[in-house]
Amino acid sequence: MESGKLKRLSELTAISRKRELTLEEKKEREALRNEYRAAVTGSLRADLAQLTIVEPDGTRHEVRPKGENSKKTSGEE
């Protein structure tokens, strides 16, 4: 998410603590929140996709989203 959009989201949140947001401001804040959530979720999924769990016996399991089969390999690198 662009820093300008994040700054605007923070501004709208600060404004909402001082007064009621207008309908237009509420819609803008909701759109920015949704974009922020999508960016954080995407980043987290990308980070998790890079992880591999190594069991004590050397078996490796790649981390995958629920429902996808994880690849298993044996041995150590």
C-alpha positions in Angstrom: 0.0 0.0 0.0 1.3 3.4 -0.9 2.4 5.6 2.0 0.1 8.4 0.9 -2.9 6.2 1.2 -1.7 4.9 4.6 -1.3 8.5 5.7 -4.8 9.3 4.5 -6.2 6.3 6.4 -4.5 7.5 9.6 -5.9 11.0 9.0 -9.4 9.8 8.6 -9.1 7.7 11.8 -7.8 10.7 13.7 -10.7 12.8 12.3 -13.2 10.2 13.4 -12.0 10.5 17.0 -12.8 14.2 16.9 -16.1 14.2 15.0 -18.5 12.1 13.0 -17.2 11.3 9.5 -19.3 12.3 6.5 -20.7 9.5 4.4 -18.1 10.2 1.7 -15.3 10.0 4.3 -16.7 6.8 5.7 -16.7 5.2 2.3 -13.2 6.4 1.6 -11.9 5.0 4.9 -13.6 1.7 4.3 -12.0 1.4 0.9 -8.6 2.3 2.3 -9.1 -0.2 5.1 -10.0 -3.0 2.6 -6.9 -2.1 0.5 -4.7 -2.2 3.6 -6.1 -5.6 4.7 -5.5 -7.0 1.3 -1.9 -5.8 1.3 -1.2 -7.2 4.7 -2.8 -10.5 3.9 -1.0 -10.8 0.6 2.3 -10.0 2.2 1.7 -12.6 5.0 0.8 -15.3 2.5 3.9 -14.6 0.4 6.1 -14.8 3.6 4.4 -18.1 4.7 4.9 -19.6 1.2 8.6 -19.3 1.7 8.6 -21.3 4.9 9.6 -24.9 5.3 9.1 -26.9 8.6 11.9 -29.3 9.3 11.0 -32.2 11.6 13.6 -33.7 14.0 14.0 -36.7 11.7 14.9 -34.4 8.8 11.6 -34.5 7.0 10.6 -31.2 5.5 7.1 -29.8 5.0 6.5 -26.7 2.9 3.9 -24.4 4.4 0.9 -24.1 2.1 -2.6 -22.6 2.5 -5.2 -24.9 4.1 -6.6 -27.4 1.6 -3.4 -27.6 -0.5 -1.1 -30.6 -0.1 2.3 -29.8 1.3 5.3 -31.3 -0.4 7.3 -33.6 1.8 11.0 -34.4 1.3 13.4 -36.4 3.4 17.0 -35.7 4.4 18.8 -32.5 5.3 20.4 -29.8 3.2 
